[in-house]
Amino acid sequence: MTKILTTIISAIALCSITACDQSPKFSIEGNIENANDSVLYLEAITLDGVQKLDSVKLNSNGDFKFKAPAPAYPEFYSLRINQKRINLAIDSTETIIVKASLPQMSTNYTVEGSKSCENIRQIVIKQIDLQNKINAIGRNTNLYPKEITDSIDTLIQNYKKIMRDEYILKNASSTEAYYAVCQSIIYGNSVIQVFNPIDDRNDVKCYAAVANSWDALYHDSERTIQLCNLAIKGMNNTAPSQQKIIEIDESKISEAGIIPIKLPDINSKLIDITSLKGKVVLLDFTKYGAKDSAERTRKMRDLYDKYKNRGFEIYQVSLDDDIHYWKISCENLPWICVHETNGSTTGSYGVNTLPTSFIINRNNEVVIRSEMIKTSIEEEIEKLL
């Protein structure tokens, strides 16, 4: 009897610390060849640095399996033996299968169970190839210093185009897009960002595209906040001295009704603003390429999330010259995003600066424009709801 009780108590204790842990987890398993007696580490790559989560000493067959709590938002991890590292991304409870071989573990591996991890593997190989080419040019004694600089700059520009087209703008909300835009290389005696988030206007657009997409899906993630802060700073630093001005006849706007707008969204579907009758609408004219756009979009997201279930909608008209950039910037936004190409519709509303907003009541009547608001847009919307 005593033995039975002891067994039951032991089973209960084991359940309390292992089997009864029902929290969501992800798994990384696989095989590392030629790694007998090596210690394999599972590490989290956080914004605060590298954190060791688990480790295992590999035997002759090289099999391993790790389990760890699933992150609330997409995060990055690595498998490491000494200085050899395999970079991975996890966004839920998936199972990732990795097969590799020492000593070329960092590049000689396969990954199954995650398209993002496979894309990151491709980026890593391209990044290493870029670094090797930069190193080779730097060692070339037959080149003048300016030739070295020009050659390396050309390599980097070509590399950035591949990253932009194949990994960043193709799916800006993905983990590989985040990984690509944040990667760095060794240039001279310094570690530099491949994409300059502060001073290069085109690079800042890549950061902003990923920031907007992540903000739409992972609004409270620390990585999202980091991206948005960098994008905002970059937009401020690189913004033109004046935003585009649209000259129109302000007398065309009337509080007695609404001037019809029917513009295409990112799928080329025409959206008629008059179809929103019955809702309180924020009609917003903007440019996603403006210096304050990322910060402003975050505030609008908070406003939308707060009032969307009470009959509130946003009809946002973009006047960005770069239509592709507009599509990437707004593809994950939850409100109506349309694009104006010639300014004729926008002109009907007497807009002469960007951004400019109008609040429309449930009867399709323009109530007030943003310049006339003495309190806040939220208070005006609250009154109508």
JOSULTA-V851882 format. One record per helix or strand of 3 or more residues. SS is the DSSP state (H for helix, E for strand). FROM is the first residue (numbers start at 1). TO is the last residue. Records with the same first field share a line. If there is no record, write none. Layout:
BEGIN
SS=FROM-TO  FROM-TO
END
This chain:
BEGIN
H=2-19  115-139  145-168  175-181  201-217  222-238  250-252  273-276  293-310  323-330  344-347  370-372  377-384
E=25-33  39-46  49-57  63-69  75-81  84-90  95-101  109-112  184-187  190-193  262-264  270-272  280-286  312-318  336-339  356-360  366-369
END
